[in-house]
């Protein structure tokens, strides 16, 4: 009994060693569709962050005469996110990222010098000397700034004797800022 058992193991081993892999068979029919899975959790909405404002001086508003005063552009053209405060003249960042700020000043019958301020430091300075021109002149400038939440940006008088901001029915002085791109990394959409 033991010799016949050994013979069949030996024969099976020899067949296995001498055999080659056969030709692959035909692909079978497609199976029936599986059952529908459970509904997943709702995902985050991929809405890009926004921040933009544009403001101007109202007609007849007297601009600040003291060095260090923020210019309070009091007429809101757009400020949907409420990031600009017309009472303080300051923009406060809520969305981190790179912003562009532009100031357009009409200068009339006086020289003008102002600074674009970020958190109490001048990041850009602008100057227009009054040369007894019979009509208003323009002074414009802009700057890109990287901001984090809580940072503030405003236009500030640099020299009290150079306070020629002007506004009338035919010409304006304005301050505009908007988010160019966000630094938010809490969503793949904004990475």
Secondary structure, DSSP 8 states (H G I E B T S, - for coil): -HHHHHHHHHHHHHHHHH---------------------------------EEEEE--TT-----STT-B----EEEE-TT--EETTTTEEE--S-EEEEEEEEEEEEEEEEEEEEEETTEEEEEEEE-----SS-EEEEEEEEEEE-TT-EEEEEES-TT-EEEE--SS---EEEEEEEEE---SSGGG-
